[in-house]
Amino acid sequence: MLVDSHCHLDMLCPEHRPIDDVLAEAAQLDIEHMLCVSVSLERFGPMLELIAPYAQISASVGIHPDGTDVKEADADELAALAQTDKVVAIGETGLDYFRVEGDVEWQRERFRQHIRAAKAVGKPLIVHTRAARDDTLRILREEGAAEAGGVLHCFTEDWEMARAAMEMNFYISFSGIVTFKNAVELKEVARQVPAERLLVETDSPYLAPVPKRGRTNQPAWVRYVAEYVAGLRGESLEQLAGTTTENFYRLFSAVPGRR
């Protein structure tokens, strides 16, 4: 059995596909659980309504780092929302300088508030980082993020960043990007990450893996990510699935046990 440790079902369903169809296909490929990740407080309530009937879906609460013109929240508000049923993590949060120009202190302050909330409630962080390696690591250290732990999701950085994050009690999660032909350095990182720190995800509806690249991604296709990473590491799919699934339940300990 596999887990999709990061998806956005509220962006996939019902715009692209009915949620029951998505879950049925995931079940056919032995995907037993999905973590539906929040990107804004405006979407948080509708996201919870969408997934409420489904025991195989958990949620996070957070504001994506590059979201502008969205409702902000301080650590206290985030911590309160994190007590909501189904919420097992804080995020996604972090830093994304790729499309942002000018002063980005607002991103850094938003990131700090999420870290403080995670520490307050004892739930892990889901961290997004793009073109912001040094600041991401610096703020994680300054805020004592190791106390909460978490995951660097959709990892696209080098081994040095992976190692620095793991030293702060973080896991490393690989998406469909690792299957792309030009992701040479990332493939090497996937070979090196210790088994006990490894996760897989889709980030659906984005970043569909080979052989589905270019299509609307869905949680079922985490299987293709897992198969590819297993091949890179010289492991069987069953071995990697078992490892990453155990890692998921260990990190997101508020998720109910397997069904």
Buried (B, 14 or more C-beta within 10 A) or exposed (E): EBBBBBBBBBBBBEEBBEBEEBBEBBEEBEBBBBBBBBBBBEBBEEBBEBBEEBEBBBBBBBBBBBBEEBEEBBBEBBBBBBEEEBBBBBBBBBBBBEEBEEEBEEBBEBBBBBBBBBBBBEBBBBBBBBEBBEBBBEBBEEBEBBEBBBBBBBBBBEBEBBBBBBEBBBBBBBBBBBBBEEBEEBBEBBEEBEBEBBBBBBBBBBBBBBEBBEEBBBBBBBBBBBBBBBBBBEBEBEEBBBBBBEBBBEBBEBBEEEE
